[in-house]
């Protein structure tokens, strides 16, 4: 396996190849199964196969899977085993018992604590700049290139007083990310003149409506989008300094939600929005024109399979994808 380089003495731009962190702990309640290991490619490839293929081509040197203990054995056998000969692989478990000191799990809590908590769970394993993605989303080749380039230009060492670390989000136009089969959550990016994030607002259920999207706001009013707004699809790039902010905001969340039963979550878009608003970091939004697709609903699968099939026919990917010939 490949070893990641140390950044302990690096005072300039990042000299370490980035790490890819894959959010694979979700249970797929709307999909109806473990979509992380479902087959989408012509030879049984998962969507993660294409993400890993593109990440390795972009220079990523390590992958960390965030999973659950209950499907660890199957995941290692079906997924991990195919990557271990190609890249350094590690596993982190998102379990509801993994909490900052002073907190305990409410007796009726059964659901994990959300995507911000999932990334926080990697704090002891991820020491280099990293990009997080969803296990069930296809992001495109260029997405990994621009995220790796951005992180490679950032200083890894703690910023000097008065300076801010700079993270990134790969942004996609909202309309092509909407599902034909039901509402989806999307985080809308508001930008300043320099292309940096000023707010990240997650809308819980956007439905496709012709050439735009529609959603109901908190007042019960139907709202419509233009369709070209940039959204985060949870492809975000961070420096290790983010873990301090994640723990601070996770602790604040748990101080309220963690002391009572329920299923509220500490989600990454909300935490990133707070980081930006409190000015503890800058977040640059990197527009990406590559096609994005995902599988929120089971009915999304045929479309994803068809898109992958067309890319294989055009020669953009080998089939089998890991065929060395």
Secondary structure, DSSP 8 states (H G I E B T S, - for coil): -------TT--SB--S--EEEEE-----TTTTS-GGG---STTS--HHHHHHHHHHHTT--EEEEEE-GGGHHHHIIIIIHHHTTTSEEEEEE--TT---TT----TT--S---HHHHHHTTTTT--S-EEEEETTEE--HHHHHHHHHHHHTSB-S---TT--EEEEEEEEESGGG--TTS-EEEEEEEE-TTSBEEEEEEEEEEEEETTEEEEE-TTS-EEE--S--EEEEEEEEE-TTHHHHHHHHHHHHHHHHTTS-S-----HHHHHHHHHHTTSEEEEEEE--S--EE-SSGGGHHHHHHHHHHHHHTTSS-SSTT---
